[in-house]
Amino acid sequence: MPTRTTLTLEDDVAAQVRAEVHRTGKPFKRVVNEALRRGLDSSVKRDPSRFLVAPRDLGVKPGFDLDDVQGLIDRLEGTPHR
């Protein structure tokens, strides 16, 4: 059984609902209910799918010593950064 209620929409939201009503020809209350369902469904916490990153050897350019931080900064930004 539907619940009847009074809802105050901000002007920008009401304009978006009216535009959707005009675009789709659906009744106002249907557009509001569908938008609420989409919003509420998207806020439900879902188990995130596992995100895997495959490591790749990108290699190091000859002449770069990764242990020499100051030398790396000099090569990347130039000596004026000091």
DOZA-661327 format. One record per residue: residue in one letter; z, y, x of N, C-alpha, C, O in turn. Coordinates in steps of 0.001 Angstrom, whole numbers, plus 524288, in hexadecimal, padded with zeros to 5 digits. Layout:
% residues N
tormar,nw,nv,nu,caw,cav,cau,cw,cv,cu,ow,ov,ou
a,Z,Y,X,Z,Y,X,Z,Y,X,Z,Y,X
...
This chain:
% residues 82
tormar,nw,nv,nu,caw,cav,cau,cw,cv,cu,ow,ov,ou
m,80000,7FB63,8034D,80000,80000,80000,80000,804DD,8037B,80365,80570,806D6
p,7FC41,80850,802B4,7FBF3,80D0F,805D7,800B8,81094,80504,80305,810B4,800CB
t,8021D,81360,80915,8065E,81724,808D0,80403,81C91,80885,800BE,81E0A,80BB9
r,805B3,81F79,804AC,803C3,824CE,80408,80776,82874,806EA,80C39,82818,80657
t,8053C,82BF7,80A06,8087D,82F8F,80D0C,805A5,834B9,80DC5,800EE,8351A,80CE5
t,8088D,838A7,80F5C,80644,83DB6,810A2,80617,83E20,8168B,809EF,83D05,81936
l,801A8,83FB5,8188A,800E1,84006,81E25,7FEAF,84565,81F70,7FACA,8470B,81D26
t,80124,8481E,82311,7FF37,84D3B,824B5,7FBFD,84C86,829A4,7FE01,84AE3,82DB0
l,7F6F9,84DC4,82946,7F375,84D4B,82DC1,7F2C7,8529A,83055,7F24D,85695,82DAD
e,7F2BD,852A4,83573,7F197,8577A,8383B,7EBD4,858BA,83768,7E8AE,85544,8364C
d,7EA80,85DB1,837F6,7E538,85F80,836B1,7E0F1,85C84,83997,7DCF8,85B1A,83748
d,7E1C3,85B8F,83EAD,7DDB1,858E4,841AD,7DD05,8533D,83FF1,7D8AB,85131,83FE8
v,7E15C,850B5,83E81,7E111,84B48,83CAE,7DE61,84B14,8375F,7DB0D,847BC,83673
a,7DFD1,84EA7,833E4,7DD62,84ED3,82EB8,7D786,84FBD,82F31,7D475,84D71,82C4A
a,7D5FA,85316,832D5,7D065,85421,8339D,7CD93,84F3B,83580,7C934,84E25,833D2
q,7D00F,84C49,838FB,7CDA7,8476F,83AD7,7CD2F,84373,83671,7C93F,840B7,83609
v,7D12E,8431F,8332A,7D0FB,83F73,82EC4,7CCAB,8410F,82B02,7C9A0,83DC5,82944
r,7CC62,84618,829BD,7C847,847EF,8262C,7C2DD,846E7,8286F,7BF49,8456A,82597
a,7C240,847B1,82D88,7BD2F,846B2,83006,7BBC6,840EA,82FA6,7B741,83F91,82EB7
e,7BFA0,83D85,83061,7BEA6,837DF,82FFB,7BD60,83654,82A5B,7BA03,83303,82974
v,7C008,838B4,82698,7BEE0,837C3,8210B,7B93F,83957,81FE9,7B65C,83676,81D5B
h,7B7BA,83DDF,821CD,7B266,83FCC,820EC,7AE64,83C42,82396,7AA51,83B04,8215A
r,7AFA1,83AA4,82874,7ABF4,83773,82B79,7AB43,83205,82921,7A6E5,83005,828E8
t,7AF93,82F9A,8275D,7AF58,82A27,82594,7AEE7,8298B,81FB4,7AD29,8257E,81DC9
g,7B07B,82D94,81CD8,7B07E,82D22,8172A,7B51D,82A01,81518,7B561,828D8,8106F
k,7B8C0,828A3,8188B,7BD6D,825B5,816EA,7C158,82974,8147A,7C15A,82E1C,815B0
p,7C4AF,8276D,81109,7C8C7,82ABA,80EC2,7CCA3,82C9C,812F0,7CD75,82A07,816E9
f,7CEF7,83123,811F2,7D2A7,8338C,81591,7D704,82FC5,81709,7D831,82F1A,81BA6
k,7D970,82D4A,8131E,7DDE5,829E3,8144A,7DC45,82524,81788,7DF57,82331,81AAE
r,7D775,82348,816C5,7D5A5,81ED5,819E6,7D4F2,8206B,81FA0,7D66A,81D83,8232A
v,7D2B3,82509,82081,7D1F8,826F9,825D9,7D746,8279E,82885,7D7E7,8261E,82D0C
v,7DB14,829D7,825C1,7E051,82A92,827FB,7E2CB,82549,82932,7E4F0,82491,82D70
n,7E288,82196,8258E,7E4DB,81C69,8266A,7E251,81999,82B03,7E50A,8172B,82E25
e,7DD2B,819E2,82B74,7DA7B,8174B,82FCE,7DBFE,819C5,83505,7DCC2,81707,838E6
a,7DC69,81EF0,83518,7DDEB,821A1,839EB,7E384,8203E,83B72,7E4A6,81F63,8400A
l,7E6FB,82005,837A0,7EC61,81E7E,838BE,7ECAB,818E7,83AC3,7EF89,817CC,83E76
r,7E9B6,81560,83857,7E9B3,80FEB,83A2E,7E7D6,80F93,83FD3,7EA3E,80CED,84309
r,7E381,81249,84108,7E17E,8122E,84668,7E587,8144E,84A3A,7E662,8120A,84E62
g,7E7F5,81892,848DA,7EBDF,81AEA,84C46,7F09A,81771,84CFD,7F28D,816D4,85158
l,7F275,8152C,848BD,7F70D,811C7,84917,7F5C9,80CB6,84BE4,7F8FE,80ABB,84EE1
d,7F121,80A92,84AF6,7EF9B,805BA,84DA0,7EF26,8068F,8537F,7F080,80318,8568B
s,7ED44,80B17,85519,7EC87,80C09,85AB3,7F1B1,80CF6,85D7D,7F1FC,80C79,86243
s,7F5CB,80E4D,85A86,7FAD4,80F4D,85D08,7FE0C,80A58,85DB9,80212,80A67,8605B
v,7FC49,8060B,85B5A,7FF11,80117,85BEA,7FE4B,7FF25,86179,7F9E9,7FEFC,86373
k,80297,7FDAC,863F9,8023E,7FBBF,8695A,7FF95,7F66D,86955,8011E,7F2DA,86681
r,7FB99,7F607,86C89,7F8DC,7F10F,86D1C,7F990,7EF39,872AF,7FA68,7F25B,8763B
d,7F936,7EA29,8736D,7F96C,7E813,878B3,7F487,7E9DA,87B8E,7F02E,7E884,879FF
p,7F535,7ECD5,87FB0,7F08C,7EE91,88283,7EDE5,7E9F2,88527,7F073,7E673,8873F
s,7E8C4,7EA05,884FF,7E5FF,7E5D0,887A1,7E6D8,7E676,88D77,7E77C,7EAD2,88F65
r,7E6D7,7E23B,8902B,7E7E3,7E255,895BD,7E361,7E508,8988E,7DECC,7E3E7,897A1
f,7E4CA,7E884,89BEC,7E0EA,7EB7B,89ED5,7E0F7,7E984,8A46B,7E4DD,7EA14,8A72E
l,7DCB8,7E743,8A60D,7DC65,7E517,8AB49,7D8D8,7E869,8AEB1,7D4B7,7EA36,8AD03
v,7DA87,7E926,8B36D,7D765,7EBFB,8B73B,7D629,7E83F,8BBA4,7D9AE,7E5FE,8BE06
a,7D131,7E79B,8BCB5,7CF97,7E425,8C0F4,7CF5C,7E754,8C5FB,7CC7F,7EB2E,8C646
p,7D252,7E5C6,8C9E6,7D233,7E8AC,8CED2,7CCFF,7E7F7,8D19C,7CA9C,7E3CC,8D16B
r,7CB53,7EC11,8D42B,7C67A,7EBDB,8D736,7C775,7EE6C,8DC74,7CA26,7F265,8DCC6
d,7C557,7EC39,8E071,7C5C4,7EE84,8E59A,7C1B1,7F2D2,8E611,7BD01,7F1C2,8E63D
l,7C37B,7F79D,8E644,7BFEA,7FC06,8E6B8,7BECE,7FD5B,8EC67,7BB72,80093,8ED9E
g,7C1B0,7FAD3,8EFCD,7C0DD,7FBBC,8F55A,7C2D2,80115,8F700,7C3E1,80470,8F3B9
v,7C349,801D4,8FBF5,7C4F3,806D4,8FE19,7C0B4,808AA,901CC,7BEC8,805AD,90509
k,7BF41,80D9F,9014A,7BB3C,80FBE,904C8,7BD23,80F73,90A6B,7C1BE,81053,90B7D
p,7B9AD,80E3F,90DF0,7BB30,80E22,91372,7BD5D,81372,9151D,7BB54,81788,9139A
g,7C175,81352,91833,7C3CB,81828,91A16,7C852,81A13,916D0,7CAF2,81DCE,91857
f,7C955,817A7,9125A,7CDBC,81927,90F10,7D247,8157D,91031,7D1CF,810BE,90F99
d,7D6A1,817B1,911D0,7DB57,814A4,912C5,7DF0D,815B1,90E39,7E155,819E9,90DE3
l,7DFA9,811E9,90AC0,7E2D9,812AA,90614,7E89D,81369,90750,7EB95,8152F,903F9
d,7EA37,8121A,90BFC,7EFAB,812DD,90D84,7F0A9,8185F,90F96,7F52D,819E9,91036
d,7EC90,81B58,910A8,7ED0C,820AC,912AB,7EC21,8247F,90E2F,7E7C5,8265B,90D5D
v,7F052,825A2,90B4A,7EFE3,828E5,9069E,7EDE3,82E59,907FC,7EA5E,83058,90563
q,7F013,830C1,90C03,7EE5E,83606,90D73,7E899,8360E,90F01,7E5BD,839B3,90DB6
g,7E6EA,83202,911C6,7E16D,8319A,9133A,7DDE6,83112,90E77,7D9A3,8334C,90E57
l,7DFA7,82E21,90A8D,7DC9C,82D92,905B4,7DC2F,832CA,902E1,7D7FD,8343D,90108
i,7E08A,8359A,9028F,7E073,83AB4,8FFF2,7DCBC,83E61,902D2,7D9B1,8412F,9005F
d,7DCFF,83E5A,907FD,7D979,841AA,90B10,7D3C6,84063,909ED,7D08E,843EA,90960
r,7D287,83B66,90992,7CD11,839D1,908A7,7CB51,83B1D,9031D,7C6D0,83C90,90243
l,7CEDD,83A98,8FF56,7CD69,83B80,8F9E3,7CD65,84148,8F876,7C9F4,8430F,8F59C
e,7D132,84439,8FA68,7D1B8,849AB,8F8CC,7D07F,84D84,8FD23,7D023,85236,8FC2E
g,7CFDC,84B99,901DF,7CEE1,84F14,90645,7D3FB,85129,90876,7D803,8510C,905D8
t,7D3C9,85303,90D2A,7D899,854DB,90FAD,7DAB3,859FF,90D7C,7DF4E,85B18,90E56
p,7D7A6,85D44,90AB3,7D9D3,86235,908AE,7DE44,86178,904BC,7E108,8653A,90395
h,7DF04,85CCD,902A8,7E319,85BFC,8FEB5,7E88E,85C8A,900F5,7EC54,85D0D,8FE04
r,7E90B,85C72,90615,7EE3B,85CA1,90891,7F0AC,861EE,9080A,7F507,862C6,909E6
